[in-house]
């Protein structure tokens, strides 16, 4: 080959391999590859994963307009976005039929459609896309994802919102309303209005009973009604291994029917399904279970094969999670992610709540990787009147603590709580602190790096406690969203002074002034001076 000549090895790959590579992109980005060269003109027909993702809106409407004008402009903008999205999806299916007309179309393996502003007029289009995906190329689809969100925030529990969020606006009556924790027997608050229910997307009933669903292995549904077949024998999903339901307003009985119909279920996620009261999955050998913000729900699980658990919600009572299988031994989890939302785990926790927290954490003594989140760093464990109720976690090797460190928390309380948790995990080798913004603040100043000039850079001297894991085992420490507030700096100083075996330190700052970040960097470097610690700032 002549010097300087470049060989295009990517274009020499077979169509199936090129289609597999393009499957990791969204449909819009994968279709753009056709302009690279003639070689890619028919590669889109070999794509096995078709992802239709509606981009999030970026409002540029003038703030000086009246409320009626703003509503009219928003409606026009939403209609325009939805029309463009429908055109993109139709073009993607048309391109696959046109490029795969020779019979080389292998059929779709996965189909995903995610909306940012779903409108009820799009329901027929979604039904048509799902039908085309299930029958495309003569091959049965293995994954279907439908997320019909209708705009607004998602993933933020009502218990986590600050008080100012629920205040009415000064003009009009359009402020957000607090969501309540109703459960089985009542509609969820965001679907209680009959007009809202009529406008929500309903998953076609044939998807749960036709022969095309026999090969379905992954099913993800968000913000839509299930519309399950009434006949129990018609509900047929024998191959589903992963089921994820997010903001599904159906009753707990319907969700139980769907879970029971998944013959090979190994991965179950229930997120913000607020009508769920009780689900029994003891007949399934789950390997992963995620229960997020399903307040009031109770699950009975066969934990003999469970390896990963994720829980987010208030401090659970005694019967929220019931484990069966494996005898009386706790489940052997490789990953355990627990986050207590709301004020139940804050400084105002009662003795009953703290006792429930200790009992709940005691079920995971065999976990290897523990993530513990709460509104305040350390989940107020230092306020327990009986510290002996906390069970040691000797198998934890990686520990992640998530919560706020602000004036309301207090440096002494945070230091005591983190110290108590580290004493319960004597074999930790990697420690991560994820500092959350204070939810009581307005978001316009939540993400800034704040260093109070009145306090200067002098952190009050505190004698570091003797923590065996910091002294002998912790080799890596990560601090994320370090804002430089006095409480945060006091905790980090104590931990670094006590971590005599530390080898690597990673500190990530949020966006902020470079001068403030530079001062914080120099301060951290002084705390680890004269020790062979690799310090990395991001």
KAFENLIN-V328624 format. One record per residue. N is the residue number from 0. PHI is phi in radians with two decimals (none if undefined). Layout:
BEGIN
n={N/N}
phi={PHI/PHI}
END
This chain:
BEGIN
n={0/1/2/3/4/5/6/7/8/9/10/11/12/13/14/15/16/17/18/19/20/21/22/23/24/25/26/27/28/29/30/31/32/33/34/35/36/37/38/39/40/41/42/43/44/45/46/47/48/49/50/51/52/53/54/55/56/57/58/59/60/61/62/63/64/65/66/67/68/69/70/71/72/73/74/75/76/77/78/79/80/81/82/83/84/85/86/87/88/89/90/91/92/93/94/95/96/97/98/99/100/101/102/103/104/105/106/107/108/109/110/111/112/113/114/115/116/117/118/119/120/121/122/123/124/125/126/127/128/129/130/131/132/133/134/135/136/137/138/139/140/141/142/143/144/145/146/147/148/149/150/151/152/153/154/155/156/157/158/159/160/161/162/163/164/165/166/167/168/169/170/171/172/173/174/175/176/177/178/179/180/181/182/183/184/185/186/187/188/189/190/191/192/193/194/195/196/197/198/199/200/201/202/203/204/205/206/207/208/209/210/211/212/213/214/215/216/217/218/219/220/221/222/223/224/225/226/227/228/229/230/231/232/233/234/235/236/237/238/239/240/241/242/243/244/245/246/247/248/249/250/251/252/253/254/255/256/257/258/259/260/261/262/263/264/265/266/267/268/269/270/271/272/273/274/275/276/277/278/279/280/281/282/283/284/285/286/287/288/289/290/291/292/293/294/295/296/297/298/299/300/301/302/303/304/305/306/307/308/309/310/311/312/313/314/315/316/317/318/319/320/321/322/323/324/325/326/327/328/329/330/331/332/333/334/335/336/337/338/339/340/341/342/343/344/345/346/347/348/349/350/351/352/353/354/355/356/357/358/359/360/361/362/363/364/365/366/367/368/369/370/371/372/373/374/375/376/377/378/379/380/381/382/383/384/385/386/387/388/389/390/391/392/393/394/395/396/397/398/399/400/401/402/403/404/405/406/407/408/409/410/411/412/413/414/415/416/417/418/419/420/421/422/423/424/425/426/427/428/429/430/431/432/433/434/435/436/437/438/439/440/441/442/443/444/445/446/447/448/449/450/451/452/453/454/455/456/457/458/459/460/461/462/463/464/465/466/467/468/469/470/471/472/473/474/475/476/477/478/479/480/481/482/483/484/485/486/487/488/489/490/491/492/493/494/495/496/497/498/499/500/501/502/503/504/505/506/507/508/509/510/511/512/513/514/515/516/517/518/519/520/521/522/523/524/525/526/527/528/529/530/531/532/533/534/535/536/537}
phi={none/-1.13/-1.12/1.51/-1.26/-1.97/-1.77/-1.57/-1.33/-1.14/-1.24/-1.44/-1.24/-1.12/-1.04/-1.10/-1.24/-1.08/-1.09/-1.14/-1.14/-1.23/-1.17/-1.44/-1.83/-1.21/-1.05/-1.15/-1.27/-1.15/-1.19/-1.17/-1.14/-1.14/-1.51/-1.19/-2.89/-1.12/-1.07/-1.61/-1.09/-1.84/-1.22/-1.13/-1.20/-1.66/-1.18/-1.60/-2.19/-1.91/-1.95/-1.86/-2.10/-1.39/-1.20/-1.21/-1.30/-2.20/-1.21/-2.19/-1.35/-1.11/-1.36/-1.49/-1.36/-1.28/-1.14/-1.15/-1.13/-1.11/-1.11/-1.14/-1.17/-1.14/-1.11/-1.12/-1.14/-1.18/-1.09/-1.15/-1.14/-1.17/-1.11/-1.15/-1.20/-1.11/-1.09/-1.13/-1.14/-1.09/-1.15/-1.14/-1.18/-1.13/-1.13/-1.15/-1.16/-1.24/-1.33/-1.79/-1.17/-1.38/1.65/-1.50/-1.17/-1.40/1.51/-1.43/-1.69/-2.49/-2.25/-2.33/-2.32/-2.23/-1.72/-1.85/-2.55/-1.22/-2.18/-1.09/-1.21/-1.57/-1.05/-1.11/-1.15/-1.13/-1.02/-1.15/-1.17/-1.10/-1.10/-1.16/-1.19/-1.23/-2.01/-1.22/1.28/1.33/-1.79/-1.36/-1.25/-1.80/-2.47/-2.33/-2.20/-2.30/-2.14/-1.82/-1.12/-1.90/1.67/1.53/-1.39/-2.42/1.50/-1.97/-1.26/-1.07/-1.21/-1.62/-1.31/-1.27/-1.12/-1.19/-1.17/-1.59/-1.29/-1.18/-1.23/-1.17/-2.03/1.44/-2.34/-1.94/-1.20/-1.18/-1.85/-1.21/-1.54/-1.81/-1.77/-1.14/-2.31/-0.91/1.87/-2.29/-1.17/-1.11/-1.04/-1.39/-2.21/-1.31/-1.19/-1.00/-1.15/-1.20/-1.12/-1.17/-1.57/-1.32/-1.37/-1.94/-1.13/-1.03/-1.12/-1.15/-1.12/-1.60/-2.40/-1.43/-1.19/-1.16/-1.42/-1.15/-1.73/-1.18/-1.93/-2.29/-2.33/-2.13/-2.27/-2.41/0.98/-2.63/-1.44/-1.42/0.94/-1.28/-1.08/-1.25/-1.36/-1.08/-1.22/-1.42/-1.40/-2.35/-2.34/-1.29/-1.89/-1.17/-1.86/-2.19/-2.22/-2.26/-2.09/-2.20/0.93/-1.55/-1.51/-1.17/-1.22/-1.10/-1.15/-1.17/-1.13/-1.10/-1.09/-1.16/-1.10/-1.18/-1.38/-1.49/-1.18/-2.02/-1.05/-2.23/-2.41/-2.18/-2.25/-2.08/-2.19/1.01/-1.57/-1.43/-1.69/-1.30/-1.93/-2.61/-2.33/-1.91/-2.15/-1.23/-1.43/-1.97/-1.67/-1.22/-1.82/-2.49/-2.38/-2.24/-2.19/-2.10/0.93/-1.73/-1.13/1.59/-1.41/-2.27/-2.15/-1.93/-2.23/-1.45/-1.65/-1.15/-2.02/-1.21/-2.15/-2.40/-2.31/-2.29/-2.30/-2.42/2.89/-1.19/-1.01/-1.30/-1.40/-1.27/-1.97/-1.16/-2.17/-2.00/-1.78/-2.20/1.53/1.36/1.26/-1.55/-1.26/-1.19/-1.10/-1.51/-1.78/-1.47/-2.51/-2.34/-2.01/-2.15/-2.39/-1.63/-1.74/1.42/-1.55/-1.18/-1.88/-1.45/-1.13/-1.57/-1.11/-1.50/-1.11/-1.12/-1.14/-1.16/-1.17/-1.12/-1.12/-1.11/-1.13/-1.15/-1.15/-1.19/-1.39/-2.14/-1.22/-1.72/-1.22/-1.68/-2.23/-2.09/-2.01/-2.17/-2.08/-2.81/-0.97/-2.02/-1.02/1.63/1.00/1.01/-1.13/-1.17/-1.57/-1.23/-1.25/-2.12/-1.07/-1.23/-1.26/-1.40/-1.55/-1.07/-2.09/-1.31/-1.67/-1.22/-1.86/-2.15/-2.17/-2.15/-1.99/-2.24/2.93/-1.57/-2.34/-2.40/-1.12/-1.20/-1.33/1.56/-1.16/-1.11/-1.16/-1.12/-1.10/-1.15/-1.19/-1.13/-1.08/-1.13/-1.17/-1.15/-1.21/-1.39/-2.09/-1.24/-1.95/-1.17/-1.97/-2.37/-2.09/-2.19/-2.00/-1.80/-1.53/-1.57/-1.12/-1.25/-1.24/-1.45/-1.72/-1.29/-1.11/-1.21/-2.20/-1.29/-1.71/-1.46/-1.35/-1.99/-2.28/-1.15/-1.17/-1.22/-1.59/1.18/-1.87/-1.51/-1.60/-0.97/-1.22/-2.26/-1.22/-1.13/-1.23/-1.53/-1.99/-0.97/-1.19/-1.23/-1.29/-2.04/-2.15/-1.18/-1.82/-2.32/-2.38/-2.14/-2.18/-1.97/1.12/-1.44/-1.62/1.47/-1.28/-1.03/-1.13/-1.18/-1.18/-1.13/-1.15/-1.13/-1.11/-1.11/-1.17/-1.22/-1.19/-1.52/-1.48/-1.31/-1.68/-1.15/-2.05/-2.35/-2.32/-2.11/-2.19/-1.95/-1.70/-1.35/-1.02/-3.09/-1.22/-1.14/-1.10/-1.19/-1.07/-1.09/-1.10/-1.17/-1.08/-1.12/-1.14/-1.15/-1.09/-1.19/-1.22/-1.92/-1.13/1.20/-2.26/-1.35/-1.90/-1.45/-1.91/-2.20/-1.91/-2.15}
END
